Amino acid sequence: MPPARSSKGLGSKQVRSGRGAGVENVQADKEEISQVKRSPSSPQGAPRKRSAFGDITNAHKAQGFVGKKEPEKMIPKKASKGSTALNVAKNNETNLKKSLDKASSEDSPAKLSHVVNSGLRQEQVDPLVVVVSPAELVAPAEDIDKGQLDDPYANAEYAKDIFEYMQEREKSFLLPDYMKSQPDITMDMRAILVDWMVEVQENFELTHETLYLAIKLMDHYLVQVAAMRDKLQLIGSTAILIASKFEERCPPCLDDFLYICDDAYQREELLAMERSILQTLHFDINIPIAYRFLRRFAKCARATMETLTLARFICELTLQDYAFVQEGASRLAASCLLLALKMKNLGGWSPTLQYYSGYHVPDLLPLVRRLNFLLTCGQDDRLRAVRNKYSHRVFFEVAKTELVSMQALEKALQS
């Protein structure tokens, strides 16, 4: 690990609290900010230099308006069937005579017969019939945003529409298997880079949204551009810079990123890479990320902060594993939460979760099994950043949670 930073101005940088999703629980935001802040006993300490690829030849390189009271609508008394039919017949007869008198001088017999037939059909219409849509008879699921309608910062009235839009939008950002078209980098190199990016997020005290978005930006850029290994850390650090500008209230300055890369790159290289990433992605960087969906679904489940943190730990482990790159953000978040609920014996997928997530348990089972396998058998001694991070008491030491065997998980999922 690189030595503690002593000479640069990053150590005196003010603590920043990131901008979370506007539609989330404000109380959860407060608790989560406490996890982002650096405590005196934090295992990371001050920001440190580190070249991400020293071991693989990269040493250099979301309230209503109160108005006038609406007047009450007068409900007419229901007429009897006999008087109603009589009135309708008289009105139709009068209208028919007028139309016949008007059309007799200029219309053909065919048109006259059409008028007569239409008049007769009108007599058969019952004006008192009201059709009720079946949707109006179905009771909606629990409104999880109801309690925040008075909070102008929660945007509760728009929350459901926002997440439905994000789920629709994520279909445009599904990643292919791009690694086989990369001539010089491997899945292991990407995993080491992401491990380093997690440390940068910790050292700069950035929000988790920034970390997730930066990795998405990097992956989408690598889909279209063949990168050399000596530029991979430059791509990762620049992706964090762009994501910080998008998510943070006070993003780190450019010199901070040059320092954290151990001065392996020049200012001009970082600026050129920033332009390249933005132009390649056509400046469309509002990519749906699993972290936002995870917080939303945890709110639907009324999960505690400890349960949410366990789900976040599982989700953050997938960032390093290239096998999960092609998974959709919302489906990944739902699967992480379901696994966390089963590990804590807190029940299963409730109707409210089905309603707001759009997923049923059978849709999530294959991914839940893969996630549990990642927890139990996918440990890599070279990639310790995420596990060390979530082993700290600030994160409830969820990395030390007792694991569930594959057989026990199958029984829990079937119950």
N, C-alpha and C positions, 0 to 999 in steps of 0.2 A: 504494500500500500504506500502511496506517496506521502511525503512528510507534510506536517501541518503548515498551512500557509501563514507566513509571518510578515512579508514585506508589502504585499499588495493591499489594496483598499477594500477587498471583498469581505474581509473578516469584520469590518465595521459596518457592513451593509445592514440597513434596517430590516427588521423582521417584516415579511409580507404575508398577508393572509389572502389567499387566492379567491377569485370570483367563482363560487360554486354555481350549480344550476339554479336559476331563479325560481323554479317551481318546486324546490325541495323544502323539507321541513327545516324551519329556522333553528329549532332546538338542536336538530342533528348537525346543522352547520356549526353551531357553537362548540359542540362536543368534538366535531372533527377537526376544527381549527386547533383545538388543544393538542391534537395528535401531530399536527404539522409543525407546531412551534418547537423549537429546540430546547430541551430541558438541560440543566447543568450535568445530569448524569446520562445524557444521550450518548449512545455508542459511537455516533459518527463524529461529533465534535465540529471543528471548523472546516471550511472547504479545503480540499486537498488536491494537489496535482496528481494526475495519473494518466499515463498513456494507455488507452484501452487495449492495445494489441502488442504489448511488449513481448509476449511469448509467441507471436506469429509474425515477426519481422515488420512490425509497424511502430518501432520505437521512435522514428522521426516524424516519422510521418503520421314569476307569474300572479269596490263597494258600490253598491247600486245607488242611483240618483233618486232622491225623494222628490217627487213632483206632485201635481195636483191629483186629487183622488178621482179616478175614473168614475163617471156616472154609471149607476147600475143599469144593466140592460133589462128592458121590459120583456118578459117572456109571455108571448101571446097564449091565451087559453086555447087548448086543443079543441077544435071543432069536431062535431060528431061526423061519422062517416057519411050519413045521408045528406046533411047540409053541405059538406065539402064537395061531394060528388056533384050535387046540383049546381053549386056555384061554378065549379070548373066547367061543367057542360054549358051553362049559359054564357060564360066568357068565351069559350071556344066557338060557340055558335055565332056570337056577335063578331068576333074577329074573322071568322070564315066568310060571313056575308060581306064584310068590308073588303076583304081580299078578293072575293069573287066580283064585286062591283067594280073594283079598281082594275082588275085584270081582264074583264069581259071585252073591253073595247080594243085591247092590244095583244092579248095572249092567245096562243093556239089552244085547241082542246087538250093536247097532251099536257101542257103546262097547268091547265085548269084541273085536270085529274090529279096531277102531282100535289096541288094545293089542297084538294079535298082529302087525299090520302094522308098527307101530313097532319091535317087538322084532326082526322079521326085518330091517328096515332097519339096525338097530344092528349086526347081524352083519357087514355089508358095510364098516364103518368100519375103516380101518387106523390104529391109534393111534400108529404110528411115523413118520407123514408130518409133515415140518416145512417150512413155507413161509417163504422168505427174501425180504425186500423188495428190489426192484431198486436202491433208493437206497443200500442198504448195500454194494452191489458197486461203486458209483461212487466213485472217489478224489476227495476234496475239493480245492479250490484251495489255494494256499499260505496258511498261517495267518500273517497279518502281525502278529498280536497275541501270538503265542506267546512272543516274547522279552521281553515285559513282564508276564508273569503274576505275577512276584515283586514288582512295583512296585505298592504299594497306591494310589498317586496316579494311576496310568494307567487303572484300571478296565478292564483289558484283557479280562476275561471277559465284560464287558457291552458292549464296543465295537460289535460287529456288530449286536446288537439295538438299541442306541441309534440308530445311523445308519439302520437299516431303519425305525425308528419316525419319525425325522425326515423321511425320504423320503416316508413315507405322510402325515405331517402337513403337508408343504409343499403338498399338493393343496388344502388348505383355505385357503391364503394366496396363491393366484394372483391377480395384479392385472389388472383390466380396463383398457381405454383410457379413463381418467377425464378426460383433459385437455379433451376436447370438451364436457364438462359444466361446466367451470370458466369463469365469465364474465369474470374479470379477470386471470388469470395465463396464461402461455404456457410452452411447452417450453423456450424460451431462458431464461426467468426461473428455472425449476427447475434448469437446468444451472448457472447462475451461483450459485444457492443451494448446490448440492452442491459446487461448487468452493470456496466459502467454508467449508462444513462440513469439507472435507478439511484446510483450513488450521487450523481449530479443533482437529481431532483431533491435528494435528502440534504445535500450540502448547501444548495441555494434556497432551501425551504420553499420549493415550488409546490403548487397544488398537484393532486393526482391527475386532474384533468389535463394538465400540461404534459405530464409524462405520457399518458395514453395517446394524446393527440400527436406528440412528437414521434412516437413509434409508428403511428399510422402514416404520418407524412413521409417518414423514411421508407416504409414499405412501398407506398404508392410511387415514390420516386424511383426506387430500385426496379419496379415493374417495367419502367420505360427507359431506364438508363443503365447501361453496363458500367459498373464501378470497379475500380482497382482497390486492392486491400489497403494501400497506403492512403487512400482518400476516404475510407469508410468512417473513421472517427470524425473527420471533417463533416461528412453528411449527417452523422448523428448529432453532433454539437450544434450545427446550423438548424436542424429540425427542432431542437429544444429552443433555440433562439426565436424561431418563427412562432412556435406554440406559446412561448412566454408572452410574446407581443399580443397574441390572440386571447390568452386566458388570464394573464396576471394584471393586477393593478399597477404594480411597479416591477416591470421585467428587469432582469440583470442587463448590464451594459455589455457591449461587444468585447471590451477588454477582459471582462470576467471570463468569457468563454475562451479567449485566447490563453488566459492563464491556466484554466482548468484542463486544457489540452496540453499542458506542459510546454507551451510556446512552440508547438510543432508546426503551426501554420501562421501565415501572415494575415494582417487585417484585410488586405485586398482579396485573399483567397476566401475568407469567410464571407465577405460581401458578394463576391462572384457566385459562390455556392448558394447564397440566399436568393439571388436573382434567378439562378438556374432552377432551383426547387419550385419557386413560385410560378415561373413561366411554364415549367413542365406540367404542373398541376393546374394551370390556367387560373391561378389565384383562388381556386375553389377549395378552401382548406377547412370549411366547417363540416368535418367528417364526424358522423355519429360514432361514439365510443361506448364501450361496454360499461365503463364506470358510471356514467349518468343513468343508464338503464338499471344498473345494480342498485343504486340508491332509491330509484323510483319503486322498484319491485320490493325492496326491503320495507319501504313505507307501506306498501299494500299488505305485506305480511305482518306489520306491526312488530318487526324484529328489533331486538335490543341492539345497542351499539356494539356489543361484543360479538353478536351473531353476524352483524353487518361486516365487522372487521375481519372475521373469519372468511366470509365470502369474498372480501376484497383481497385477502391473502391468496386464496385459490386463484382468483382472477388475475392477479399480478404475476403469479407463477407462469401463467400461459403466455405472458408477453415475451418470455425468453425462449419458449418452445415454438419452433417454426411449424410444428404439426398443427397448431391452432390458428395459424395466420388466416386460413381461408374460412374460418367460422364467422357467422354474422354476429354483430355486437350484442343485439338484444337476446338472441338465443344463448350466447355464451354467458351473459349476465344471469339469465334465468336459471341455467344449469348450475352455475356456481352457488346461487342462493339455495336451490333445492338440495344440493349436496351439503351445504352448511346446516340447513335445517335438519337433515337426517343425522349428521354427525352430532348435533346437539339434542336429538330426540325431541324436536319441537313440532312434530307433525309433518304434513305434506303440503301439496299444492292446493290451496283453498280456491273456492269459486271466485273470490275477489281477485286473486292472482291470475286465474285463467282469463278473467274479463279484461283486466288492464294489460296483461302481457301478450295475450293472444295465443299462448302456448298451453297445451295440455301435457300431462305427465308422459304419455308415450312419445311425444315429440322431443322430449329432453333426455330420455333414458340412455341412448347411446353415448351422448356427450357426457352425461354424469358419470358413466362407467369409465370413460377415458380420463376424466378429471381425477377420479379417485385413484386410478392407476398412476397418474402423474404424482399425486401426493405420496403414495406408498412406495413406488418403485422408480420414480424419475429423478432422484436426487443426483446432482452433479457437484462434486467438491469444488470445482472451479467457479461455480456460480452460487455465491453465498450472499449476495447483497439483499435479495428479497427475504430470505429466511432470517438473516441477522436483523433486518429491519423489523420484522413482525415477531421477533423473539423478545423485543423490548417491552417493558411494562406499559409504556405509552400506548402500545397496540394490544394490550391485554395478553401479551405473550401467546397469541393464537397459533404461532408456528409450533408451539409445543403441545398443541391439542392432541389428544389420543386419536390415532388414526382408526379408520373403520376398514375391516377386511372386505375383500370382494364378496365373500359369501354372506357376511352380515349385511352388506349394502343391498344385495339382491333381496334378502328377506325384508329389509326396511322399505324398499321400493315397491314390493308386492303387497305390503300391508296397508 
